Amino acid sequence: MLQHPTIERIERTGYPFSDRREEWGTDGLNNEVYSGDEIIEFMDDFYLLDELSADAIEILEQHGGQHKIAK
């Protein structure tokens, strides 16, 4: 079922867009990342943690991916 992106963000983060959250970039899977989002950096790219499956997170961690907060 398709939902409006704002509703998806509220369900994922608990709040809609805020003036305090700035767009930080687009991850390797074309997800928009905002300041405060948790990401995994791997090689020269980064991925929004909320959009990854548990298996994908485990694989990235096993290959040296680092958890960080987009600032």
N, C-alpha and C positions, 0 to 999 in steps of 0.2 A: 504494500500500500504506500502510495506517495504522500508525503507530508510536506508542508511548507518548511523551508530551511530554518526559519526562526523557531518553529515548534520543535524541530529535531535538535537544535542547539539547546533549547530550554530543557528538554528531556535529558540530554547528555551532560550539560554543565550545571543545570539548576537555575540559570538566569539567561535572559536574552542579551543582545549586544549592549555594551555599556561604553560610555565615553572614556572610561578608564582602560578599557581593553582595546588595543590597537591591532590592526592587521599586521601580522608578523611575516607571513609568506605563504607559499603553497608547498605542501609536502610532495614526496616522490610519487604519491598516488593521486595528486591533484585535489587534495583536501585543503580548505582554507585553514590556516593556523593563526591563532590570535595570542597576544601576550597573555601569559598565565596558563596556557595549555601545556599539558605534559607531552613531550615528544621523545622519540628514541633517535639518536644520531647514529648513523652507520655509514662508514666510509665518507663520502662527500655529500651525503643526502640526509634527510631527516623525515620522520613519519609521525603522524598524529597518533598517539597511543590509543585513544578512544575508538579509532577506526580499524585497529588491528585485531585479529583473532588471537587467542591464547597461544596457538601454535606458532603464528608469525612472530609474536613477541619473544617466545622461547628461542626460536631460531636466530633472531637478531641478537639476543643476549649471548647465546653460545658462540656467536661469531664476532663478538666485541662491541655490539651496540651499547650505547650509553644513554641512560635515562636522564633527561634534563627538562627544565621548565623554560618555555619560550619567554624571553624578556623584551 
